[in-house]
Amino acid sequence: MAGQRGVENEEGQVAGEAGPAFTLDSSAEAFEALRGELRALRQATLAPLRVDAQRAAAVAYSVALRDAEPARRSSFERLAAGGFYQLATLERLPRLAQAVWFAGEQQRLHEALASEARVPNEVVREARAQRARVRQVLTYWFGRHPDIAAELAYRRRAVGYVDRVSDLNALARLYERDEVRAILADSDPNYRETDADDARRLARAIFAGLGVRAERETQRWTSHTQRAFTLLSRAYEAHRRSGLYAFGEREDVGRTYPTLVTAVRARPRRAPKGSDGEASSGPRGAKGSDGDASGDPAEGRSCHRARSA
């Protein structure tokens, strides 16, 4: 995004005129400082988490760094002087982003721990193939259907076995919709009557191998991530609205102040060729390493190759 930047100091930490340095320790501290607020959030008020929370955090962090530079901050100071903006929002955004990042990292870690080799390899292989084939069939026939396409986009990549359980159950539910079954049963040679049952069977087999404690920790950090994302999305939206007003006549604010959903979905991660997933990276300019997440890179390649031949 134009205008975003991160500056590394000699220790490799991200520094700037806005916000704290970005390190694992500072992210953990940011999360700990929010624990009271996170607990106070009511379940009914939580923002739905339909995008990668860590990538959303990276967007918000970069925007906050950019807007705290004197040339841009002065516009927000004028709005604040008129009672139209709270400067505390700009100061708070980097810490909220770091808290979301930390919670997301812990969630991924515990998903990986939950995925340790208690799930038989043959179950993993069958589940991966089943998910890829069912997804491809649905995408081929319903890729433009508003509801189904949105669900498929949301479940584009699975992160660990926990997500695979969720995806298999969701795909089975889509397969059983009357409008879907009516078309697939008569038209698609790759459709099998047992697909929905097979997906649920594989989901149960994976879930049974995860382990109770690891699963509880995963659920706990998933909740933490959603709660931290809720606070971040509220603060970012307040800042974004002020940015649209302050800079609407001077720049393309659709690009410089995107919604978090738009920004994240507009730039999908690319997995290394031959890998089983996508890489996790820090906010722009952050010092860190990539981590693998599981996915199905073969999806979309061959299921209907015979049809187009």
C-alpha positions, 0 to 999 in steps of 0.5 A: 500500500502506498505510503506504508513503511517500516524502519528497522533499527540496529537491533532489527526491530521496527521503529518509527515515529508512531507506535512501539518497536515490533518484537515478539516480546512487545507483542506479548506485552501488548496482549497482556495489557489488554487482557482485562478489556478482552475478558469484558467483551460480551460474546454477542458483540464480537466482530466476525473473524472472516479474514486472517487476523494477523494480516489485518493486524499488519495493515492496521499497524502499517497505517498507524505508523504512516499516519503518525508521521508529522505531515499526516498526524497534523490532519488528525490533530485538527480533527481532534481539536474540533472534537471529531477525532480522538488522538488516543485512537492513533496511539492505540492502534499499533498496540492493538495490532501487536496484540492481535498478532501475538494472539494469532501466533499463539493460536497457530502454535496450538493448532500445530501442537493439536495436529501432532501425529496422532492423526493417522497418515491415511486419514490425513491423505484421504481428508485432503483429497476429499476436501480438494475434490468437493471444493473443486466441484462446488467451485466449478458449479457455484463459483458465482453463487453469492452465498456459496462462493463467499463460504468457499472463499472464507475456507480457501485454505485450512490452517492445521487439522482444526480448520480441516475439521471445520472445513469438512463439516462446512463442505458437507453442509453445502453439499446437502443444500437442495439447490446444490444436490439437485444440480450435482446429482444429475450433472457432475461425474465427480459427485458421489452420493456419499460425499457429505457422509465421507466428509463428516466421517473424516472430520470425526476421525481427525477430531478424535486424534487431536487430543483434548488439552491441545484442542482446549488451548486452541479454542482458548487462543481462537477466542483471544484472537477474535476478541483482540481483533474486535478491539482492533477493528473498532479502533481501525474503523474509527481511524479510517473514517477520519482518514477518509474525511481528512484526505478524501480530496487529496489522495485515493483513500480507497487505497490508502484507507481500505477496510481490513477485509478489503485489504486482506482479501485483495492481496492473498498470500502465496505458498511456495511451490510444492508446499502444503500451505501458506507462509505467515509473515509480520507487519511490513518492515517487521523482523521475523520468519515465515511459518508454514500453514497447511493447505491444499495447493493442488486444488483447482488444477485437475478435477475438471480437466477431462471436461475441458479436454 
